[in-house]
């Protein structure tokens, strides 16, 4: 059975409040996804199984959110040819800077597309994933265009004291 084209994975259930925004963004664009917890540290066998089989299962893009040491996106990228978009989840200790550095500083040859820390990164990872899928899906491209048009229309041209 083929999986949805996008997998949202996270290292811990505590990452879900951030990664839920990626899921909601995909839902708004009518892009199917699955979300699951795959910890590089606590469930390494689950991680290997997921990463090694994702492409064969029909997944096209992986959005991986992780906080703290944030090894998840890089470990997945090392084991799959699929594009991996890393979302640094804000941590208590260093406000997500530790997560950002762990994800963005991958060695040459093991790419992880790294987004902003926290909620904006989760939203943008979903938009980036949808943009890649839209290269071969005209209906999705139209939905993305409509999303951007709504976003543009929501920005007032002039400041106001009533907002």
C-alpha positions in Angstrom: 0.0 0.0 0.0 1.5 3.3 -1.1 1.9 6.1 1.5 0.9 9.7 1.0 3.5 11.7 -0.8 4.6 13.7 2.3 5.8 12.2 5.6 6.0 14.5 8.6 8.3 13.0 11.2 9.4 14.2 14.6 11.7 13.0 17.3 9.2 13.3 20.1 5.5 13.9 20.8 6.5 17.2 22.3 7.4 18.3 18.8 3.8 17.9 17.6 2.6 21.4 18.5 5.2 22.8 16.1 4.9 20.1 13.4 1.1 20.2 13.5 1.4 23.5 11.6 3.1 21.7 8.8 0.2 19.2 8.8 -2.4 22.0 8.9 -0.7 23.8 6.0 -0.7 20.6 3.9 -4.3 20.0 4.8 -5.2 23.5 3.6 -3.5 22.8 0.3 -5.2 19.3 0.1 -1.9 17.5 0.1 -2.0 14.1 1.7 0.6 13.3 4.4 1.2 11.0 7.3 2.7 12.0 10.6 4.7 9.8 12.9 7.2 9.9 15.7 10.6 8.5 14.8 13.3 9.3 17.4 17.0 9.1 16.3 17.9 8.4 20.0 15.0 6.4 21.4 13.8 4.5 18.4 16.8 4.0 16.2 15.4 0.8 14.6 12.2 2.6 13.7 14.3 5.4 12.2 16.3 3.0 10.0 13.2 1.1 8.9 11.4 4.4 8.0 14.3 6.0 6.2 15.3 2.9 4.2 11.7 2.1 3.1 10.2 5.6 2.6 10.8 5.8 -1.2 9.6 2.2 -1.8 6.4 3.0 0.1 5.7 6.0 -2.2 6.8 8.9 0.0 8.2 11.7 -2.1 9.2 14.3 0.5 10.1 14.1 4.2 9.6 16.9 6.6 11.6 16.1 9.7 11.3 18.2 12.9 13.6 17.8 15.8 14.7 19.7 18.9 17.8 19.7 21.0 20.5 17.6 19.4 18.3 17.3 16.3 19.9 14.3 14.7 16.7 13.1 13.0 16.7 15.1 9.7 20.4 14.3 9.0 20.1 10.6 9.9 17.1 10.3 7.6 18.9 12.2 4.8 21.9 9.8 5.2 19.6 6.8 4.5 17.3 8.0 1.8 17.6 9.6 -1.6 14.4 11.6 -1.0 14.4 15.3 -0.2 14.4 16.0 3.5 13.3 19.4 4.9 14.5 19.9 8.4 12.5 22.0 10.9 14.5 23.0 14.0 12.0 22.8 16.9 12.4 25.5 19.6 14.1 24.0 22.6 14.0 25.2 26.2 17.7 25.2 26.7 18.9 27.3 23.8 15.6 28.5 22.1 16.1 26.3 19.1 19.6 27.5 18.2 21.0 24.1 19.1 18.4 22.4 16.8 19.2 24.9 14.0 22.9 24.3 14.1 22.5 20.5 14.3 20.3 20.5 11.2 21.9 23.2 9.1 25.5 22.1 9.5 25.3 18.8 7.6 28.5 17.7 5.9 28.8 18.1 2.1 27.1 15.2 0.3 24.2 14.8 2.8 21.8 17.6 2.1 19.0 18.7 4.4 17.0 21.7 3.4 16.8 23.6 6.7 13.9 26.0 7.5 13.4 28.5 10.2 13.2 27.6 13.9 9.8 26.7 15.2 6.4 27.4 13.8 7.4 29.5 10.7 9.8 26.7 9.7 7.0 24.1 10.0 4.7 26.1 7.8 7.4 26.9 5.3 8.5 23.3 5.1 5.0 22.3 4.1 4.8 25.1 1.5 8.2 24.0 0.1 7.1 20.4 0.0 3.8 21.4 -1.8 5.9 23.6 -4.2 8.0 20.6 -5.2 5.0 18.3 -5.7 3.3 21.1 -7.7 6.0 20.8 -10.3 4.1 17.7 -11.6 0.6 18.6 -10.4 -1.1 21.5 -12.0 -4.1 21.4 -9.7 -1.8 21.7 -6.7 0.0 24.5 -8.4 -3.3 26.3 -8.8 -4.1 25.8 -5.0 -0.6 27.2 -4.1 -1.2 30.2 -6.4 -4.6 30.8 -4.7 -3.0 30.5 -1.2 -0.4 33.1 -2.1 -3.1 35.4 -3.6 -5.1 35.1 -0.3 -1.9 35.8 1.7 -1.2 38.9 -0.4 -4.8 40.2 -0.2 -4.7 39.9 3.6 -1.9 42.4 3.9 -3.2 46.0 4.2 -1.6 48.6 2.1 -1.6 51.3 4.7 -1.3 51.2 8.5 -4.3 51.8 10.6 -5.0 52.5 14.3 -7.9 50.1 14.2 -5.9 46.9 13.7 
